[in-house]
Amino acid sequence: MDNKASAVSSGSNAVEMGRGAADESGSAAMRTTETLLRILPMALCIASLVIMLKNSHTNEYGTLSYSDFGSFKYLVHASGICAGYSLLSAVAAAMPRPSTMSWAWTFFLLDQLFTYIILAAGAVSAEVVYLAYKGDVDLTWSEACGTYDGFCRKATASVAITFSATLCYVGVSLISSYRLFTKYEAPLAYTQ
């Protein structure tokens, strides 16, 4: 009987060891995915920032630059700040460390904050690009893209790249929220 008990015990230890190895590899795969999802928006934010910084158009009516619009200046600043955060968070996410509650909360809150910062930058810039293409008759703001076509195309490209970065930040936010909320137990069912 002792032989059966030790065989069952050995078998359960092997299963637990196998499960532990699978959890570690799953954690390594998730860490790799998370690191890549943190690096990708950095590249996208830098691309958006560079395109917008170089966005200037001169013709017989004058010069139009990104710095003439507060929303585009906000897009440039937000893209730079988010790219810096992406680099730092990718380095932190790539390093193997014990997952503590404070790290999980820090990543969760910062990921949420930067997701909304880049989303706001993209949204407000998209509104200005829309007005540049369509104008607003009620405000007597005529469309400007007929005159400054090159400027509008670069601004549209920068805004589209910003929304791509936003999607990456949403993915990172989902991962950080998963990491945080799996640390908590499920609530007990209410019974009367």
PyMOL commands that set and color helices and strands:
alter all, ss='L'
color gray80, all
select helices_A, chain A and resi 2-53+66-68+70-94+101-134+137-139+149-181
alter helices_A, ss='H'
color red, helices_A
select strands_A, chain A and resi 56-59+62-65
alter strands_A, ss='S'
color yellow, strands_A
deselect
rebuild
show_as cartoon
